[in-house]
Amino acid sequence: MEPKSYARHPYHAPKKSLFFIHLIVYIVAMLILWLVVYKTHNARMQGDVYPWEGWFSGTWFLVLVAHFCNTFFDNNKDNQDKYYLKYLWEKEH
């Protein structure tokens, strides 16, 4: 018999909500980043500036894709919680 006393935080946002918050933060941050880059585009016209913002945008995009896959294609959601509760129960008894 597994106890139900191991509750998480009283308000645990659903994974979909957290993903969409992450998506909105990404979009806003990339808009600000690329607007700042194009406001100072005069050095870029001469070709002596490394495009560091492309690496930042691409890396964060890959993290966003991983978050999307974890949110919408994770088939092992319930088993992880079940085994964790079983571990906590066995640890106490």
N, C-alpha and C positions, 0 to 999 in steps of 0.2 A: 504494500500500500504506500503510495507516494503522497507526501503532504502537499497541500496547496498554499502553504504559508509563505513561500518564497516569492513574494510579489516584486515586480520591478517598480520603477518610479511610478508614482500615482498617475501621471500623465505620460504615456509613452507614445510619441507621434508615430503614425503608421509609416512604413518604409517608403510608400509612394509619396507621401507629403515631404519627407526629408529629401527624396530625390528631386522633386520639383523645386524645392528651396535651393538645392545645390545648383540646379540648372539656371535659375533666375540669378543667383549670385555670379555664376560663370558669365552669363550674358552681359550683366551690368559691368562686371570687372573688365571684360574684354572690350566693351564699348569705350570705357574710360581709357584703358590702356592704348587702344589703337587711335583714339581721338588725340591723345597726348602725342603719340608718335607722328601723326600726320600734321599736327600743329607745328611741329619742329622738323618739317620735311626738307628744309633747305640743305642740310648736311647730307641727307640721303640722295639728293639729286646729284651730288658730286661723287657719290659712291664710296665714301670713306667711313661709313657707319655699319657696324655689324648688326644684322637683324635679330637681336636677342629676343625680341617680343614674339617672334615666330616659335622659338623653342618653348617659351613659357606657355603660349596658347596651345601648342600641340601637346605638350605634356599634360596640362590640365584637362584637355579634351580627352586624352586617353584615360585619365582617372575618372572622368565623367562617364565614359563608355563602360568602364568596369563597374561603376556604381549602378548604371542602368541594367547591366546584365545581372548583377547581384540582386537588384530589386525585383525585376520582372521574370527572371529565369531561374531563380533559386528554388529547387524542388525539395530541399532538405530543411526547410524552416522549422517544422514542428518537431522533428527528431532531435535537433540540436537542443531545444529547450527541454525536451523530455529527458534526454540523457544528462543534462546539467542538473535538473531537479533530482534525478536518481543519484547522481554523485553527491549532491549536498545532503540528501537523506541518509546515504550510506556513511557519509563522513560523521554525522551526528550519532549514528547508532552502531 
